[in-house]
Amino acid sequence: MGQPVFDRSQLQILSLSDRQHKMTVDDIYQLDSQTPPYDNPNLPRIAKCTIEASRTGRAVIWMMGAHVMRRGNSRLIIDLMERGILTHLATNGATAIHDFEMALIGATLENVEHYIQDGRFGHWEETGSYLNRAIINGARENLGYGASIGRLIANGQKEIDFLYPELSIFANAYRLNIPITVHKGIGYDIIDQHPAADYGAMGQTTGTDFLKFSQSVTKLERGVFLNLGSAVMGPEVYLKSLSMARNLARQSGKEIRHFLTANFDLIDFDDFHDEGDPTQAHYYHRPKKTILVRTVKDGGESYHISGNFDRTVPALYREIIKILEDQSDLA
């Protein structure tokens, strides 16, 4: 006898027009916005290696959690794509949702504490129906999760009136033909609650994105991997992909071990190169153990940048732009 499952058809789904939002387009930095001061002596090295890697055809992978976008950095990330600095963007389903909503109505970020009280949290028609439709269509055409959403927003004017598509990281990645991949689990995101959610399509498209990401990691020798605000998904996807890429490299007499990693996070470490031991709490922090220690032990270099993403990301962006401008003046 089978076990009962939840019937999503009974859910009350509401319109985004009925929702209160904590973030609007006014919270997104302009390229020349004054941002909170921040300095870290390792940022120039990270910026320099990032530019060198992109110019020599190496991978520059930007892996991020949703808070990076939610702290107002969309225009900065899009500009780095426009300049050809970033070769691959990877993220989670939450970033895709916030990016979509910002492009659609110019606002995002519901008050979870308020809406969870009576079960309205996450039950929004436009977000659930449009994104799930894009994912289902993408699965039929063997697209990845990220490309499916990027295509929806980039071409959305044909059927959906997006107010701010130019602010979409996904749409711009799709337009520029830069891989943008989404790495998710079922039940992680509010669109999974919607009656239109097709879990098979989600699995297929995010699986395709995992293989796209792994392919980009095959070009990581002399490249750069940046993990910004992803404490579990980023390190885990990176670890498996790196093992796959090194497996192929070993078979052909090549190696993937000389590259730079940088982890951007709110927390700090006394020594981010010390893995510690199982009796210490920081031993179990995946970004530190995986990104800063284990995968760069045999020839790489790693850095930890601590601080809020409304400071650290703009500071990295300014370092990259400064180097580009200095090089342009010397040309």
Buried (B, 14 or more C-beta within 10 A) or exposed (E): EEEEEEEBEEBEBBEBEEBEBEBBBEBBBEEEEEBEEBEBEEBBBBBBBBBBBBEEEBBBBBBBBBBBBBBBBBBBBBBBBEEEBBBBBBBBBBBBBBBBBBBBBBBBBBEEEEBEEEEBBBBBBBBBBBBBBBBBBBBEEEBBBBBBBBBBBBBBEEEBEBEBBBBBBBBBBBBBEBBBBBBBBEEBBBBBBBBBBBEEBBBBBBBBBBEBBBBBBBBBBBBBBBBBBBBEBBBBBBBBBBEBBBEEBEEEEEEBBBBBBBBBBEEEBEEBBBBBEEEEEBBEBBBBBBBBBBBBEEEBBBBBBBBBBBBBBBBBBBBBBEBBEEEEEEE
